[in-house]
Amino acid sequence: MVDFNYEIRYVEAMLPELEKYLHSRELYRVVFVPKEGNAPPYPTLTIGTFLLALKRAQGFSKTAAEHSRWQQLLQEIERLRMRWRQAWLEKARLDSASRLKRWGDFLREYLQKPADQIDRYTYEVRNRVILELLKEEIPESLDLWDTLAQLDQRLQERWIRGNFIWESDLVSHFSPDQFWFLWGKPC
């Protein structure tokens, strides 16, 4: 089951790897994180997957102890982000470009054959969420965000507003204004 512990376990396992990752040439770094029970496997490390896990952990945190644990990790991440700012930004740019291509490929497939792709949306939209988080890291990368806006326009032409499509615990952390693509589905 995906919950606070699942997301925070990923963040805690990746944190010691971040500095080495930032200075490496790789975009995707495989780090073994043992999963518990029937939880899904953990994704490879990128700036985007790290930011998503951090945001989801925040959304899943319910107790004061969980929130405190999340805050402590956030402070450690901020120190690392500031210390290695240029490397962080470069990885964010590379991750953004890669995810933008994958998101665009999915949308093109969807628009060609919607009935064949609609069941993939809930999974594939993860790339769009990560792009939104990365946009906060590198807002000056206008070429990327212009392309994303064009993709968004194509999606909005087929959009049916509806209920939040991820776990209900996350509703308050993914607002319908910023994360509109989680509030409904394409038709």
C-alpha positions as CSV (number, residue, x, y, z in Angstrom):
1,M,0.0,0.0,0.0
2,V,1.2,3.5,-0.8
3,D,1.1,5.8,2.2
4,F,3.4,8.1,4.3
5,N,5.8,5.3,5.2
6,Y,6.1,4.2,1.6
7,E,6.9,7.7,0.3
8,I,9.2,8.7,3.2
9,R,11.1,5.5,2.9
10,Y,12.0,6.5,-0.7
11,V,13.0,10.0,0.3
12,E,15.2,8.7,3.2
13,A,16.9,6.1,1.0
14,M,17.6,8.6,-1.8
15,L,18.8,11.5,0.4
16,P,22.3,10.0,1.0
17,E,22.5,9.3,-2.8
18,L,21.6,12.8,-3.9
19,E,25.1,14.4,-3.8
20,K,26.7,11.6,-5.8
21,Y,23.7,11.6,-8.2
22,L,24.0,15.4,-8.7
23,H,27.6,15.1,-9.7
24,S,27.1,12.1,-12.0
25,R,26.4,12.1,-15.7
26,E,23.3,9.8,-15.3
27,L,19.8,11.1,-15.4
28,Y,18.3,7.9,-13.8
29,R,20.0,6.3,-10.8
30,V,18.9,2.9,-9.6
31,V,19.0,2.7,-5.8
32,F,17.7,-0.4,-4.1
33,V,15.0,0.4,-1.6
34,P,13.4,-2.7,-0.1
35,K,9.6,-2.6,-0.4
36,E,7.2,-3.9,2.2
37,G,4.3,-6.2,1.5
38,N,2.5,-5.7,-1.7
39,A,3.7,-2.1,-2.2
40,P,4.7,-1.2,-5.8
41,P,8.4,-1.1,-6.6
42,Y,10.2,2.2,-6.1
43,P,11.1,4.4,-9.1
44,T,14.7,5.2,-10.1
45,L,16.1,8.4,-8.6
46,T,15.7,11.7,-10.5
47,I,15.0,15.1,-9.2
48,G,11.4,14.8,-10.3
49,T,10.7,11.4,-8.6
50,F,12.4,12.8,-5.5
51,L,10.2,15.9,-5.5
52,L,7.1,13.9,-6.1
53,A,7.8,11.5,-3.3
54,L,8.4,14.4,-1.0
55,K,5.2,16.1,-1.9
56,R,3.2,12.9,-1.6
57,A,4.7,12.2,1.8
58,Q,3.6,15.6,2.9
59,G,0.1,14.9,1.7
60,F,0.0,11.5,3.4
61,S,1.4,12.9,6.8
62,K,-1.4,12.8,9.4
63,T,0.3,12.9,12.8
64,A,2.6,15.5,14.3
65,A,5.4,13.0,14.4
66,E,5.1,12.3,10.6
67,H,4.9,16.0,9.9
68,S,8.0,16.6,12.0
69,R,9.9,13.8,10.2
70,W,8.9,15.3,6.9
71,Q,10.0,18.8,8.0
72,Q,13.4,17.5,9.1
73,L,14.0,15.9,5.7
74,L,12.9,19.0,3.9
75,Q,15.5,21.0,5.8
76,E,18.2,18.5,4.9
77,I,17.1,18.6,1.2
78,E,17.1,22.5,1.2
79,R,20.7,22.5,2.5
80,L,21.8,20.1,-0.2
81,R,19.8,22.0,-2.9
82,M,21.5,25.3,-2.0
83,R,25.0,23.8,-1.7
84,W,24.8,22.1,-5.1
85,R,22.4,24.6,-6.8
86,Q,23.9,24.5,-10.3
87,A,24.0,20.7,-10.4
88,W,20.5,20.5,-9.0
89,L,19.2,22.9,-11.7
90,E,21.0,21.0,-14.5
91,K,19.5,17.6,-13.4
92,A,16.1,19.3,-13.1
93,R,16.4,20.6,-16.7
94,L,17.4,17.1,-18.0
95,D,14.6,15.5,-16.1
96,S,12.1,18.0,-17.4
97,A,13.2,17.5,-21.0
98,S,12.9,13.7,-20.6
99,R,9.5,13.8,-18.9
100,L,8.2,16.3,-21.4
101,K,9.0,13.9,-24.3
102,R,7.4,11.0,-22.5
103,W,4.3,13.0,-21.6
104,G,4.0,14.3,-25.2
105,D,4.4,10.7,-26.6
106,F,1.6,9.5,-24.3
107,L,-0.7,12.3,-25.3
108,R,-0.1,11.7,-29.0
109,E,-0.9,8.0,-28.6
110,Y,-4.0,9.0,-26.6
111,L,-5.2,11.4,-29.2
112,Q,-4.8,8.8,-31.9
113,K,-6.6,6.0,-30.1
114,P,-8.3,7.3,-26.9
115,A,-10.1,4.0,-26.2
116,D,-6.7,2.1,-26.2
117,Q,-5.0,4.6,-23.9
118,I,-7.6,5.9,-21.4
119,D,-6.7,3.2,-18.8
120,R,-3.1,4.4,-18.8
121,Y,-3.9,8.0,-17.9
122,T,-3.9,7.6,-14.1
123,Y,-0.4,6.2,-14.3
124,E,1.0,8.4,-17.1
125,V,-0.2,11.7,-15.6
126,R,2.5,11.1,-13.0
127,N,4.9,12.6,-15.6
128,R,2.7,15.7,-15.9
129,V,2.7,16.1,-12.1
130,I,6.4,15.8,-12.0
131,L,6.7,18.4,-14.7
132,E,4.7,20.8,-12.6
133,L,7.0,20.3,-9.7
134,L,10.1,20.7,-11.9
135,K,8.6,24.0,-13.3
136,E,8.9,25.4,-9.8
137,E,12.6,24.5,-9.8
138,I,13.5,26.0,-13.2
139,P,10.8,28.5,-14.2
140,E,13.2,30.2,-16.6
141,S,13.3,27.3,-19.0
142,L,10.6,28.9,-21.2
143,D,11.2,26.6,-24.2
144,L,10.2,23.6,-22.1
145,W,7.2,25.3,-20.5
146,D,6.0,26.7,-23.9
147,T,5.9,23.1,-25.2
148,L,4.2,21.9,-22.1
149,A,1.5,24.7,-22.5
150,Q,0.9,23.5,-26.0
151,L,0.4,19.9,-24.8
152,D,-1.9,21.1,-22.0
153,Q,-4.0,23.0,-24.6
154,R,-4.5,19.8,-26.6
155,L,-5.4,17.9,-23.4
156,Q,-7.8,20.6,-22.3
157,E,-9.7,20.3,-25.6
158,R,-10.6,16.7,-24.5
159,W,-10.9,17.4,-20.8
160,I,-13.8,16.4,-18.5
161,R,-13.5,17.9,-15.1
162,G,-14.3,15.4,-12.3
163,N,-13.1,13.9,-9.1
164,F,-9.5,13.7,-7.9
165,I,-7.9,10.6,-9.5
166,W,-5.2,9.8,-7.0
167,E,-5.5,8.7,-3.4
168,S,-8.0,10.8,-1.5
169,D,-5.4,11.6,1.3
170,L,-3.6,13.8,-1.3
171,V,-6.5,16.0,-2.3
172,S,-5.5,19.0,-0.2
173,H,-1.9,19.0,-1.5
174,F,-2.7,18.9,-5.2
175,S,-5.0,21.9,-5.8
176,P,-7.4,21.8,-8.8
177,D,-6.0,25.2,-10.0
178,Q,-2.3,24.1,-10.3
179,F,-2.9,20.3,-10.8
180,W,-6.0,20.5,-12.9
181,F,-4.9,17.3,-14.8
182,L,-5.5,15.3,-11.6
183,W,-9.1,16.5,-11.4
184,G,-11.0,14.5,-14.1
185,K,-9.9,12.7,-17.2
186,P,-9.7,13.2,-20.9
187,C,-12.5,12.0,-23.1
